[in-house]
Amino acid sequence: MKKQNKFDRLLEMPKEISSTDPKITIMGVSEMLIENYKGILEYQEFFVRVSTHIGIININGFNLVLNEMSSDDVMITGKIESVDFETIED
């Protein structure tokens, strides 16, 4: 995990605001928000691979759709069955 820089500590900025680590919010079994992502590696209606600064997030399910995409976050909707992580080796 990345350390906060001095400027962020002086301003008492929460680590989540200045970090590039992904933040994942799952709402029930039908919505998932991923913040601080780098890109979409693969997208099919049953499988999505999302690249982040710490690894790859794999989402499996049915009728998966990429909604509300921006340069910082993506909302995935559909029936989410499982989520797993592939971490990057240092």
N, CA, C and O atoms as a CHARMM CRD file, in Angstrom:
* protein
*
  360
    1    1 MET  N      0.84100  -1.17400   0.00000 PROA 1      0.00000
    2    1 MET  CA     0.00000   0.00000   0.00000 PROA 1      0.00000
    3    1 MET  C      0.89100   1.24400   0.00000 PROA 1      0.00000
    4    1 MET  O      1.91000   1.27500   0.69000 PROA 1      0.00000
    5    2 LYS  N      0.51800   2.25300  -0.75900 PROA 2      0.00000
    6    2 LYS  CA     1.29600   3.46700  -0.90200 PROA 2      0.00000
    7    2 LYS  C      1.16300   4.37500   0.31700 PROA 2      0.00000
    8    2 LYS  O      0.06900   4.54300   0.85700 PROA 2      0.00000
    9    3 LYS  N      2.28300   4.96000   0.74900 PROA 3      0.00000
   10    3 LYS  CA     2.26400   5.88900   1.87300 PROA 3      0.00000
   11    3 LYS  C      1.70400   7.23100   1.42700 PROA 3      0.00000
   12    3 LYS  O      1.80500   7.59900   0.25600 PROA 3      0.00000
   13    4 GLN  N      1.11600   7.95400   2.36300 PROA 4      0.00000
   14    4 GLN  CA     0.63700   9.29600   2.07500 PROA 4      0.00000
   15    4 GLN  C      1.83200  10.23200   2.01600 PROA 4      0.00000
   16    4 GLN  O      2.78200  10.07300   2.78300 PROA 4      0.00000
   17    5 ASN  N      1.79500  11.21000   1.11300 PROA 5      0.00000
   18    5 ASN  CA     2.89200  12.16500   1.08000 PROA 5      0.00000
   19    5 ASN  C      2.69100  13.23700   2.15400 PROA 5      0.00000
   20    5 ASN  O      1.61700  13.33200   2.74900 PROA 5      0.00000
   21    6 LYS  N      3.72700  14.04200   2.39800 PROA 6      0.00000
   22    6 LYS  CA     3.68900  15.03000   3.47600 PROA 6      0.00000
   23    6 LYS  C      2.56600  16.04200   3.29800 PROA 6      0.00000
   24    6 LYS  O      1.90900  16.42600   4.26600 PROA 6      0.00000
   25    7 PHE  N      2.34600  16.47300   2.06000 PROA 7      0.00000
   26    7 PHE  CA     1.29800  17.46000   1.79100 PROA 7      0.00000
   27    7 PHE  C     -0.06900  16.92800   2.18600 PROA 7      0.00000
   28    7 PHE  O     -0.85100  17.63700   2.82000 PROA 7      0.00000
   29    8 ASP  N     -0.36400  15.68900   1.81800 PROA 8      0.00000
   30    8 ASP  CA    -1.64700  15.08200   2.17700 PROA 8      0.00000
   31    8 ASP  C     -1.79800  14.94700   3.69100 PROA 8      0.00000
   32    8 ASP  O     -2.88200  15.16000   4.23300 PROA 8      0.00000
   33    9 ARG  N     -0.70400  14.59000   4.37100 PROA 9      0.00000
   34    9 ARG  CA    -0.76400  14.47000   5.83500 PROA 9      0.00000
   35    9 ARG  C     -0.98800  15.83500   6.48600 PROA 9      0.00000
   36    9 ARG  O     -1.75800  15.94300   7.44100 PROA 9      0.00000
   37   10 LEU  N     -0.31900  16.88500   5.97800 PROA 10     0.00000
   38   10 LEU  CA    -0.49300  18.22100   6.53700 PROA 10     0.00000
   39   10 LEU  C     -1.93000  18.70500   6.38500 PROA 10     0.00000
   40   10 LEU  O     -2.46100  19.35600   7.28400 PROA 10     0.00000
   41   11 LEU  N     -2.55000  18.40000   5.27800 PROA 11     0.00000
   42   11 LEU  CA    -3.93900  18.80100   5.05700 PROA 11     0.00000
   43   11 LEU  C     -4.93700  17.83300   5.67400 PROA 11     0.00000
   44   11 LEU  O     -6.14800  18.03800   5.60300 PROA 11     0.00000
   45   12 GLU  N     -4.40800  16.77100   6.28400 PROA 12     0.00000
   46   12 GLU  CA    -5.23600  15.72700   6.88800 PROA 12     0.00000
   47   12 GLU  C     -6.22300  15.13900   5.88500 PROA 12     0.00000
   48   12 GLU  O     -7.38900  14.89200   6.19600 PROA 12     0.00000
   49   13 MET  N     -5.71900  14.92500   4.67600 PROA 13     0.00000
   50   13 MET  CA    -6.53500  14.32400   3.62300 PROA 13     0.00000
   51   13 MET  C     -6.73400  12.84100   3.92500 PROA 13     0.00000
   52   13 MET  O     -5.77500  12.15800   4.28700 PROA 13     0.00000
   53   14 PRO  N     -7.94900  12.33200   3.78400 PROA 14     0.00000
   54   14 PRO  CA    -8.15400  10.88900   3.96200 PROA 14     0.00000
   55   14 PRO  C     -7.34700  10.11500   2.92400 PROA 14     0.00000
   56   14 PRO  O     -7.22700  10.53800   1.77500 PROA 14     0.00000
   57   15 LYS  N     -6.80400   8.99500   3.33400 PROA 15     0.00000
   58   15 LYS  CA    -5.96500   8.18100   2.45500 PROA 15     0.00000
   59   15 LYS  C     -6.70100   7.78100   1.18100 PROA 15     0.00000
   60   15 LYS  O     -6.08300   7.68000   0.12100 PROA 15     0.00000
   61   16 GLU  N     -8.01700   7.54900   1.26600 PROA 16     0.00000
   62   16 GLU  CA    -8.79900   7.11100   0.11600 PROA 16     0.00000
   63   16 GLU  C     -8.82900   8.14600  -1.00000 PROA 16     0.00000
   64   16 GLU  O     -8.94700   7.78900  -2.17200 PROA 16     0.00000
   65   17 ILE  N     -8.72300   9.42700  -0.64700 PROA 17     0.00000
   66   17 ILE  CA    -8.79600  10.50000  -1.64500 PROA 17     0.00000
   67   17 ILE  C     -7.50800  10.59700  -2.43800 PROA 17     0.00000
   68   17 ILE  O     -7.55800  10.82000  -3.64800 PROA 17     0.00000
   69   18 SER  N     -6.35800  10.43800  -1.80600 PROA 18     0.00000
   70   18 SER  CA    -5.08300  10.63300  -2.48600 PROA 18     0.00000
   71   18 SER  C     -4.46100   9.33500  -2.97500 PROA 18     0.00000
   72   18 SER  O     -3.41000   9.37100  -3.61500 PROA 18     0.00000
   73   19 SER  N     -5.06400   8.20500  -2.69800 PROA 19     0.00000
   74   19 SER  CA    -4.50800   6.90700  -3.07800 PROA 19     0.00000
   75   19 SER  C     -4.94900   6.49900  -4.47700 PROA 19     0.00000
   76   19 SER  O     -6.00400   6.91900  -4.95100 PROA 19     0.00000
   77   20 THR  N     -4.13100   5.67400  -5.13600 PROA 20     0.00000
   78   20 THR  CA    -4.51600   5.09100  -6.42200 PROA 20     0.00000
   79   20 THR  C     -5.05900   3.68500  -6.24000 PROA 20     0.00000
   80   20 THR  O     -5.39600   3.02000  -7.22000 PROA 20     0.00000
   81   21 ASP  N     -5.14900   3.22100  -4.98900 PROA 21     0.00000
   82   21 ASP  CA    -5.71000   1.89500  -4.73400 PROA 21     0.00000
   83   21 ASP  C     -7.18100   1.88100  -5.14200 PROA 21     0.00000
   84   21 ASP  O     -7.89200   2.86400  -4.93200 PROA 21     0.00000
   85   22 PRO  N     -7.64100   0.77200  -5.72400 PROA 22     0.00000
   86   22 PRO  CA    -9.04600   0.71300  -6.11700 PROA 22     0.00000
   87   22 PRO  C     -9.96300   0.63800  -4.90500 PROA 22     0.00000
   88   22 PRO  O     -9.61000   0.07300  -3.87000 PROA 22     0.00000
   89   23 LYS  N    -11.13900   1.21400  -5.05600 PROA 23     0.00000
   90   23 LYS  CA   -12.18400   1.10200  -4.03700 PROA 23     0.00000
   91   23 LYS  C    -13.35000   0.39500  -4.71100 PROA 23     0.00000
   92   23 LYS  O    -13.83800   0.83200  -5.75300 PROA 23     0.00000
   93   24 ILE  N    -13.79000  -0.69900  -4.10600 PROA 24     0.00000
   94   24 ILE  CA   -14.85000  -1.51100  -4.68800 PROA 24     0.00000
   95   24 ILE  C    -16.06500  -1.45600  -3.77100 PROA 24     0.00000
   96   24 ILE  O    -15.96900  -1.73100  -2.57500 PROA 24     0.00000
   97   25 THR  N    -17.20500  -1.09600  -4.34600 PROA 25     0.00000
   98   25 THR  CA   -18.45800  -1.06000  -3.60700 PROA 25     0.00000
   99   25 THR  C    -19.43600  -1.98700  -4.31600 PROA 25     0.00000
  100   25 THR  O    -19.73400  -1.80000  -5.49600 PROA 25     0.00000
  101   26 ILE  N    -19.93700  -2.99400  -3.58900 PROA 26     0.00000
  102   26 ILE  CA   -20.89200  -3.93400  -4.15600 PROA 26     0.00000
  103   26 ILE  C    -22.24000  -3.68900  -3.49000 PROA 26     0.00000
  104   26 ILE  O    -22.35900  -3.72100  -2.26500 PROA 26     0.00000
  105   27 MET  N    -23.25700  -3.44200  -4.31900 PROA 27     0.00000
  106   27 MET  CA   -24.60100  -3.20200  -3.83200 PROA 27     0.00000
  107   27 MET  C    -25.47000  -4.39400  -4.22400 PROA 27     0.00000
  108   27 MET  O    -25.88200  -4.52300  -5.37700 PROA 27     0.00000
  109   28 GLY  N    -25.74200  -5.26300  -3.25200 PROA 28     0.00000
  110   28 GLY  CA   -26.52300  -6.47100  -3.52200 PROA 28     0.00000
  111   28 GLY  C    -25.79100  -7.39600  -4.47300 PROA 28     0.00000
  112   28 GLY  O    -24.57000  -7.53400  -4.39500 PROA 28     0.00000
  113   29 VAL  N    -26.53200  -8.03300  -5.37600 PROA 29     0.00000
  114   29 VAL  CA   -25.91200  -8.93100  -6.35700 PROA 29     0.00000
  115   29 VAL  C    -26.03000  -8.36600  -7.76800 PROA 29     0.00000
  116   29 VAL  O    -25.76400  -9.06300  -8.74800 PROA 29     0.00000
  117   30 SER  N    -26.43700  -7.07600  -7.86800 PROA 30     0.00000
  118   30 SER  CA   -26.68400  -6.54700  -9.20200 PROA 30     0.00000
  119   30 SER  C    -25.89700  -5.29400  -9.56200 PROA 30     0.00000
  120   30 SER  O    -25.98600  -4.83400 -10.70100 PROA 30     0.00000
  121   31 GLU  N    -25.12800  -4.72100  -8.63300 PROA 31     0.00000
  122   31 GLU  CA   -24.35300  -3.51900  -8.94700 PROA 31     0.00000
  123   31 GLU  C    -23.00200  -3.55200  -8.26000 PROA 31     0.00000
  124   31 GLU  O    -22.87700  -3.97400  -7.11000 PROA 31     0.00000
  125   32 MET  N    -21.99000  -3.09400  -8.99400 PROA 32     0.00000
  126   32 MET  CA   -20.64500  -3.00800  -8.44800 PROA 32     0.00000
  127   32 MET  C    -19.98900  -1.74700  -8.99500 PROA 32     0.00000
  128   32 MET  O    -19.95400  -1.53400 -10.20700 PROA 32     0.00000
  129   33 LEU  N    -19.46800  -0.91300  -8.09700 PROA 33     0.00000
  130   33 LEU  CA   -18.75900   0.30200  -8.47600 PROA 33     0.00000
  131   33 LEU  C    -17.27800   0.10300  -8.18700 PROA 33     0.00000
  132   33 LEU  O    -16.90000  -0.25300  -7.07200 PROA 33     0.00000
  133   34 ILE  N    -16.44100   0.33400  -9.19600 PROA 34     0.00000
  134   34 ILE  CA   -14.98800   0.25100  -9.02000 PROA 34     0.00000
  135   34 ILE  C    -14.42200   1.64100  -9.28400 PROA 34     0.00000
  136   34 ILE  O    -14.54100   2.17700 -10.38600 PROA 34     0.00000
  137   35 GLU  N    -13.80000   2.21600  -8.25100 PROA 35     0.00000
  138   35 GLU  CA   -13.16100   3.52600  -8.37300 PROA 35     0.00000
  139   35 GLU  C    -11.65400   3.33000  -8.50400 PROA 35     0.00000
  140   35 GLU  O    -11.11200   2.33400  -8.02500 PROA 35     0.00000
  141   36 ASN  N    -10.98000   4.27200  -9.14900 PROA 36     0.00000
  142   36 ASN  CA    -9.52400   4.24000  -9.36500 PROA 36     0.00000
  143   36 ASN  C     -9.10000   3.04100 -10.21100 PROA 36     0.00000
  144   36 ASN  O     -8.13000   2.36100  -9.87700 PROA 36     0.00000
  145   37 TYR  N     -9.80400   2.78300 -11.28200 PROA 37     0.00000
  146   37 TYR  CA    -9.38900   1.70200 -12.17100 PROA 37     0.00000
  147   37 TYR  C     -8.52400   2.27100 -13.29100 PROA 37     0.00000
  148   37 TYR  O     -8.57100   3.47000 -13.56700 PROA 37     0.00000
  149   38 LYS  N     -7.73600   1.41400 -13.93400 PROA 38     0.00000
  150   38 LYS  CA    -6.87200   1.84300 -15.03200 PROA 38     0.00000
  151   38 LYS  C     -7.51600   1.60100 -16.39000 PROA 38     0.00000
  152   38 LYS  O     -7.39700   2.43400 -17.28900 PROA 38     0.00000
  153   39 GLY  N     -8.19700   0.46700 -16.54800 PROA 39     0.00000
  154   39 GLY  CA    -8.79700   0.17100 -17.83900 PROA 39     0.00000
  155   39 GLY  C     -9.57500  -1.12900 -17.81800 PROA 39     0.00000
  156   39 GLY  O     -9.47400  -1.91700 -16.87700 PROA 39     0.00000
  157   40 ILE  N    -10.35500  -1.34300 -18.87000 PROA 40     0.00000
  158   40 ILE  CA   -11.10600  -2.58200 -19.04000 PROA 40     0.00000
  159   40 ILE  C    -10.27300  -3.47700 -19.94700 PROA 40     0.00000
  160   40 ILE  O     -9.98500  -3.11100 -21.08700 PROA 40     0.00000
  161   41 LEU  N     -9.88400  -4.65200 -19.44900 PROA 41     0.00000
  162   41 LEU  CA    -9.06000  -5.58100 -20.22400 PROA 41     0.00000
  163   41 LEU  C     -9.90100  -6.50200 -21.09600 PROA 41     0.00000
  164   41 LEU  O     -9.51200  -6.83800 -22.21500 PROA 41     0.00000
  165   42 GLU  N    -11.05300  -6.90700 -20.57900 PROA 42     0.00000
  166   42 GLU  CA   -11.92400  -7.81900 -21.30500 PROA 42     0.00000
  167   42 GLU  C    -13.35800  -7.56500 -20.85400 PROA 42     0.00000
  168   42 GLU  O    -13.62800  -7.33100 -19.67600 PROA 42     0.00000
  169   43 TYR  N    -14.27200  -7.62000 -21.82900 PROA 43     0.00000
  170   43 TYR  CA   -15.67600  -7.38700 -21.49400 PROA 43     0.00000
  171   43 TYR  C    -16.55300  -8.31200 -22.32400 PROA 43     0.00000
  172   43 TYR  O    -16.54700  -8.26300 -23.55400 PROA 43     0.00000
  173   44 GLN  N    -17.30300  -9.15100 -21.63100 PROA 44     0.00000
  174   44 GLN  CA   -18.31200 -10.00600 -22.23400 PROA 44     0.00000
  175   44 GLN  C    -19.50500  -9.96900 -21.29400 PROA 44     0.00000
  176   44 GLN  O    -19.37800  -9.52200 -20.15400 PROA 44     0.00000
  177   45 GLU  N    -20.65500 -10.42900 -21.75100 PROA 45     0.00000
  178   45 GLU  CA   -21.83800 -10.31000 -20.89900 PROA 45     0.00000
  179   45 GLU  C    -21.78900 -11.23500 -19.68500 PROA 45     0.00000
  180   45 GLU  O    -22.62000 -11.10400 -18.78700 PROA 45     0.00000
  181   46 PHE  N    -20.83100 -12.17000 -19.63600 PROA 46     0.00000
  182   46 PHE  CA   -20.70200 -13.07200 -18.49000 PROA 46     0.00000
  183   46 PHE  C    -19.36100 -12.92400 -17.75900 PROA 46     0.00000
  184   46 PHE  O    -19.13100 -13.61600 -16.76700 PROA 46     0.00000
  185   47 PHE  N    -18.47100 -12.03700 -18.22700 PROA 47     0.00000
  186   47 PHE  CA   -17.13600 -11.92400 -17.64000 PROA 47     0.00000
  187   47 PHE  C    -16.56300 -10.53500 -17.92800 PROA 47     0.00000
  188   47 PHE  O    -16.58400 -10.07300 -19.06800 PROA 47     0.00000
  189   48 VAL  N    -16.04700  -9.86600 -16.87400 PROA 48     0.00000
  190   48 VAL  CA   -15.38600  -8.56700 -17.04600 PROA 48     0.00000
  191   48 VAL  C    -14.06000  -8.61100 -16.30100 PROA 48     0.00000
  192   48 VAL  O    -14.00000  -9.05700 -15.15500 PROA 48     0.00000
  193   49 ARG  N    -12.98700  -8.14300 -16.96000 PROA 49     0.00000
  194   49 ARG  CA   -11.66600  -8.02500 -16.32500 PROA 49     0.00000
  195   49 ARG  C    -11.29800  -6.55200 -16.28800 PROA 49     0.00000
  196   49 ARG  O    -11.28700  -5.87900 -17.31900 PROA 49     0.00000
  197   50 VAL  N    -10.99400  -6.05200 -15.08500 PROA 50     0.00000
  198   50 VAL  CA   -10.69600  -4.64000 -14.88400 PROA 50     0.00000
  199   50 VAL  C     -9.28000  -4.51100 -14.32600 PROA 50     0.00000
  200   50 VAL  O     -8.94400  -5.13800 -13.32100 PROA 50     0.00000
  201   51 SER  N     -8.46200  -3.70700 -14.97100 PROA 51     0.00000
  202   51 SER  CA    -7.09000  -3.46600 -14.52100 PROA 51     0.00000
  203   51 SER  C     -7.07000  -2.32900 -13.51000 PROA 51     0.00000
  204   51 SER  O     -7.71100  -1.29700 -13.70900 PROA 51     0.00000
  205   52 THR  N     -6.31900  -2.52800 -12.40800 PROA 52     0.00000
  206   52 THR  CA    -6.13900  -1.49300 -11.39700 PROA 52     0.00000
  207   52 THR  C     -4.64500  -1.35400 -11.11700 PROA 52     0.00000
  208   52 THR  O     -3.83600  -2.10000 -11.66900 PROA 52     0.00000
  209   53 HSD  N     -4.28500  -0.41700 -10.27800 PROA 53     0.00000
  210   53 HSD  CA    -2.87300  -0.19400  -9.94300 PROA 53     0.00000
  211   53 HSD  C     -2.28000  -1.31400  -9.09100 PROA 53     0.00000
  212   53 HSD  O     -1.05800  -1.42900  -8.99100 PROA 53     0.00000
  213   54 ILE  N     -3.12900  -2.14200  -8.47400 PROA 54     0.00000
  214   54 ILE  CA    -2.60200  -3.22300  -7.63000 PROA 54     0.00000
  215   54 ILE  C     -2.86000  -4.61000  -8.20500 PROA 54     0.00000
  216   54 ILE  O     -2.41900  -5.60500  -7.63100 PROA 54     0.00000
  217   55 GLY  N     -3.56700  -4.69100  -9.33000 PROA 55     0.00000
  218   55 GLY  CA    -3.83600  -5.98300  -9.94600 PROA 55     0.00000
  219   55 GLY  C     -5.06500  -5.95400 -10.82200 PROA 55     0.00000
  220   55 GLY  O     -5.51100  -4.89300 -11.25900 PROA 55     0.00000
  221   56 ILE  N     -5.61300  -7.13800 -11.07700 PROA 56     0.00000
  222   56 ILE  CA    -6.76200  -7.28800 -11.96400 PROA 56     0.00000
  223   56 ILE  C     -7.95400  -7.81200 -11.16900 PROA 56     0.00000
  224   56 ILE  O     -7.82400  -8.73900 -10.37000 PROA 56     0.00000
  225   57 ILE  N     -9.11200  -7.20500 -11.40100 PROA 57     0.00000
  226   57 ILE  CA   -10.35800  -7.64500 -10.77800 PROA 57     0.00000
  227   57 ILE  C    -11.15300  -8.40100 -11.84100 PROA 57     0.00000
  228   57 ILE  O    -11.42800  -7.87200 -12.91800 PROA 57     0.00000
  229   58 ASN  N    -11.52000  -9.64700 -11.52400 PROA 58     0.00000
  230   58 ASN  CA   -12.33200 -10.47300 -12.41800 PROA 58     0.00000
  231   58 ASN  C    -13.74400 -10.56400 -11.85200 PROA 58     0.00000
  232   58 ASN  O    -13.93500 -10.93600 -10.69400 PROA 58     0.00000
  233   59 ILE  N    -14.73400 -10.22000 -12.68100 PROA 59     0.00000
  234   59 ILE  CA   -16.13600 -10.28200 -12.26400 PROA 59     0.00000
  235   59 ILE  C    -16.84000 -11.29400 -13.15800 PROA 59     0.00000
  236   59 ILE  O    -16.79500 -11.18200 -14.38300 PROA 59     0.00000
  237   60 ASN  N    -17.48900 -12.28100 -12.54900 PROA 60     0.00000
  238   60 ASN  CA   -18.24400 -13.29800 -13.27700 PROA 60     0.00000
  239   60 ASN  C    -19.71700 -13.14500 -12.97400 PROA 60     0.00000
  240   60 ASN  O    -20.09500 -12.81500 -11.85000 PROA 60     0.00000
  241   61 GLY  N    -20.56400 -13.38800 -13.98600 PROA 61     0.00000
  242   61 GLY  CA   -21.99800 -13.29200 -13.77100 PROA 61     0.00000
  243   61 GLY  C    -22.76400 -13.44900 -15.06300 PROA 61     0.00000
  244   61 GLY  O    -22.28500 -14.07200 -16.01000 PROA 61     0.00000
  245   62 PHE  N    -23.96900 -12.87500 -15.10000 PROA 62     0.00000
  246   62 PHE  CA   -24.84200 -12.93900 -16.26900 PROA 62     0.00000
  247   62 PHE  C    -25.35400 -11.55000 -16.60400 PROA 62     0.00000
  248   62 PHE  O    -25.60800 -10.74400 -15.70900 PROA 62     0.00000
  249   63 ASN  N    -25.50500 -11.27200 -17.88600 PROA 63     0.00000
  250   63 ASN  CA   -26.03600  -9.98500 -18.36200 PROA 63     0.00000
  251   63 ASN  C    -25.25600  -8.79300 -17.79000 PROA 63     0.00000
  252   63 ASN  O    -25.85000  -7.77500 -17.43400 PROA 63     0.00000
  253   64 LEU  N    -23.93000  -8.92200 -17.70300 PROA 64     0.00000
  254   64 LEU  CA   -23.10700  -7.83800 -17.16400 PROA 64     0.00000
  255   64 LEU  C    -23.02000  -6.70300 -18.18000 PROA 64     0.00000
  256   64 LEU  O    -22.81200  -6.93100 -19.37100 PROA 64     0.00000
  257   65 VAL  N    -23.18500  -5.47700 -17.68600 PROA 65     0.00000
  258   65 VAL  CA   -23.15800  -4.27900 -18.52600 PROA 65     0.00000
  259   65 VAL  C    -22.28100  -3.24100 -17.84800 PROA 65     0.00000
  260   65 VAL  O    -22.35000  -3.06300 -16.63100 PROA 65     0.00000
  261   66 LEU  N    -21.44500  -2.54700 -18.64300 PROA 66     0.00000
  262   66 LEU  CA   -20.64200  -1.44200 -18.12500 PROA 66     0.00000
  263   66 LEU  C    -21.48300  -0.17500 -18.19900 PROA 66     0.00000
  264   66 LEU  O    -21.82900   0.27800 -19.29000 PROA 66     0.00000
  265   67 ASN  N    -21.80900   0.38900 -17.06500 PROA 67     0.00000
  266   67 ASN  CA   -22.62600   1.60500 -16.99500 PROA 67     0.00000
  267   67 ASN  C    -21.82100   2.71700 -16.35600 PROA 67     0.00000
  268   67 ASN  O    -20.87600   2.46200 -15.61000 PROA 67     0.00000
  269   68 GLU  N    -22.19500   3.93800 -16.64900 PROA 68     0.00000
  270   68 GLU  CA   -21.63200   5.11300 -15.97800 PROA 68     0.00000
  271   68 GLU  C    -20.11300   5.07900 -15.91300 PROA 68     0.00000
  272   68 GLU  O    -19.53100   5.26300 -14.84400 PROA 68     0.00000
  273   69 MET  N    -19.46700   4.84600 -17.05200 PROA 69     0.00000
  274   69 MET  CA   -18.01000   4.83900 -17.10100 PROA 69     0.00000
  275   69 MET  C    -17.46200   6.26500 -17.16300 PROA 69     0.00000
  276   69 MET  O    -17.98000   7.11800 -17.88400 PROA 69     0.00000
  277   70 SER  N    -16.40900   6.50000 -16.39400 PROA 70     0.00000
  278   70 SER  CA   -15.65200   7.74200 -16.48400 PROA 70     0.00000
  279   70 SER  C    -14.17700   7.36000 -16.44200 PROA 70     0.00000
  280   70 SER  O    -13.84400   6.17600 -16.40200 PROA 70     0.00000
  281   71 SER  N    -13.30300   8.34500 -16.45000 PROA 71     0.00000
  282   71 SER  CA   -11.87300   8.03900 -16.39500 PROA 71     0.00000
  283   71 SER  C    -11.46100   7.52500 -15.01600 PROA 71     0.00000
  284   71 SER  O    -10.38300   6.94800 -14.87300 PROA 71     0.00000
  285   72 ASP  N    -12.30600   7.72700 -13.99400 PROA 72     0.00000
  286   72 ASP  CA   -11.97000   7.33700 -12.62800 PROA 72     0.00000
  287   72 ASP  C    -12.72700   6.12600 -12.10800 PROA 72     0.00000
  288   72 ASP  O    -12.20300   5.37500 -11.28500 PROA 72     0.00000
  289   73 ASP  N    -13.96700   5.92400 -12.58300 PROA 73     0.00000
  290   73 ASP  CA   -14.74400   4.82000 -12.03900 PROA 73     0.00000
  291   73 ASP  C    -15.67500   4.21200 -13.08700 PROA 73     0.00000
  292   73 ASP  O    -15.98500   4.82100 -14.11100 PROA 73     0.00000
  293   74 VAL  N    -16.10400   2.99200 -12.78900 PROA 74     0.00000
  294   74 VAL  CA   -17.01500   2.27400 -13.67700 PROA 74     0.00000
  295   74 VAL  C    -18.04400   1.54200 -12.82300 PROA 74     0.00000
  296   74 VAL  O    -17.71800   0.96100 -11.78800 PROA 74     0.00000
  297   75 MET  N    -19.29000   1.58400 -13.28000 PROA 75     0.00000
  298   75 MET  CA   -20.38300   0.86100 -12.62900 PROA 75     0.00000
  299   75 MET  C    -20.69600  -0.35400 -13.49400 PROA 75     0.00000
  300   75 MET  O    -20.94600  -0.22600 -14.69200 PROA 75     0.00000
  301   76 ILE  N    -20.67900  -1.53200 -12.87600 PROA 76     0.00000
  302   76 ILE  CA   -21.01400  -2.77500 -13.56500 PROA 76     0.00000
  303   76 ILE  C    -22.33000  -3.26600 -12.99500 PROA 76     0.00000
  304   76 ILE  O    -22.47900  -3.41000 -11.78100 PROA 76     0.00000
  305   77 THR  N    -23.29400  -3.52600 -13.88900 PROA 77     0.00000
  306   77 THR  CA   -24.59200  -4.03000 -13.45100 PROA 77     0.00000
  307   77 THR  C    -24.87300  -5.36800 -14.11000 PROA 77     0.00000
  308   77 THR  O    -24.26000  -5.71000 -15.12200 PROA 77     0.00000
  309   78 GLY  N    -25.78300  -6.11300 -13.54600 PROA 78     0.00000
  310   78 GLY  CA   -26.14700  -7.44300 -14.01700 PROA 78     0.00000
  311   78 GLY  C    -26.20500  -8.36900 -12.81400 PROA 78     0.00000
  312   78 GLY  O    -26.21400  -7.90600 -11.67300 PROA 78     0.00000
  313   79 LYS  N    -26.24500  -9.65600 -13.05500 PROA 79     0.00000
  314   79 LYS  CA   -26.23400 -10.62400 -11.94900 PROA 79     0.00000
  315   79 LYS  C    -24.78100 -11.00800 -11.66300 PROA 79     0.00000
  316   79 LYS  O    -24.19000 -11.79900 -12.39700 PROA 79     0.00000
  317   80 ILE  N    -24.21900 -10.45400 -10.61400 PROA 80     0.00000
  318   80 ILE  CA   -22.82200 -10.71400 -10.24800 PROA 80     0.00000
  319   80 ILE  C    -22.78000 -11.96800  -9.39300 PROA 80     0.00000
  320   80 ILE  O    -23.40500 -12.03200  -8.33400 PROA 80     0.00000
  321   81 GLU  N    -22.03300 -12.97200  -9.86600 PROA 81     0.00000
  322   81 GLU  CA   -21.94000 -14.23500  -9.13100 PROA 81     0.00000
  323   81 GLU  C    -20.66300 -14.35700  -8.31900 PROA 81     0.00000
  324   81 GLU  O    -20.67800 -14.90900  -7.21900 PROA 81     0.00000
  325   82 SER  N    -19.54800 -13.84100  -8.85300 PROA 82     0.00000
  326   82 SER  CA   -18.29000 -13.93800  -8.10500 PROA 82     0.00000
  327   82 SER  C    -17.32900 -12.83400  -8.53400 PROA 82     0.00000
  328   82 SER  O    -17.40300 -12.30600  -9.64400 PROA 82     0.00000
  329   83 VAL  N    -16.42200 -12.50400  -7.60800 PROA 83     0.00000
  330   83 VAL  CA   -15.38800 -11.50500  -7.84900 PROA 83     0.00000
  331   83 VAL  C    -14.09100 -12.09300  -7.31700 PROA 83     0.00000
  332   83 VAL  O    -14.04900 -12.60300  -6.19800 PROA 83     0.00000
  333   84 ASP  N    -13.01400 -12.02200  -8.13300 PROA 84     0.00000
  334   84 ASP  CA   -11.71200 -12.45600  -7.61900 PROA 84     0.00000
  335   84 ASP  C    -10.63200 -11.49800  -8.10000 PROA 84     0.00000
  336   84 ASP  O    -10.84100 -10.70600  -9.02000 PROA 84     0.00000
  337   85 PHE  N     -9.47200 -11.59000  -7.45400 PROA 85     0.00000
  338   85 PHE  CA    -8.38900 -10.65100  -7.68100 PROA 85     0.00000
  339   85 PHE  C     -7.12600 -11.37300  -8.13100 PROA 85     0.00000
  340   85 PHE  O     -6.79900 -12.44600  -7.62300 PROA 85     0.00000
  341   86 GLU  N     -6.42700 -10.78500  -9.07700 PROA 86     0.00000
  342   86 GLU  CA    -5.09100 -11.22300  -9.46700 PROA 86     0.00000
  343   86 GLU  C     -4.16000 -10.08800  -9.07900 PROA 86     0.00000
  344   86 GLU  O     -4.19400  -9.02000  -9.69100 PROA 86     0.00000
  345   87 THR  N     -3.33700 -10.30600  -8.07700 PROA 87     0.00000
  346   87 THR  CA    -2.44400  -9.24500  -7.61300 PROA 87     0.00000
  347   87 THR  C     -1.18400  -9.19000  -8.45000 PROA 87     0.00000
  348   87 THR  O     -0.75100 -10.19700  -9.01000 PROA 87     0.00000
  349   88 ILE  N     -0.59300  -7.99000  -8.53200 PROA 88     0.00000
  350   88 ILE  CA     0.64300  -7.78500  -9.26700 PROA 88     0.00000
  351   88 ILE  C      1.80900  -8.11400  -8.34600 PROA 88     0.00000
  352   88 ILE  O      1.86800  -7.64200  -7.21000 PROA 88     0.00000
  353   89 GLU  N      2.72600  -8.91900  -8.83800 PROA 89     0.00000
  354   89 GLU  CA     3.92400  -9.26100  -8.06900 PROA 89     0.00000
  355   89 GLU  C      4.88700  -8.09300  -8.07800 PROA 89     0.00000
  356   89 GLU  O      5.11700  -7.49400  -9.12900 PROA 89     0.00000
  357   90 ASP  N      5.46200  -7.75300  -6.91600 PROA 90     0.00000
  358   90 ASP  CA     6.44300  -6.66700  -6.81900 PROA 90     0.00000
  359   90 ASP  C      7.81500  -7.13500  -7.19800 PROA 90     0.00000
  360   90 ASP  O      8.76400  -6.35100  -7.17400 PROA 90     0.00000
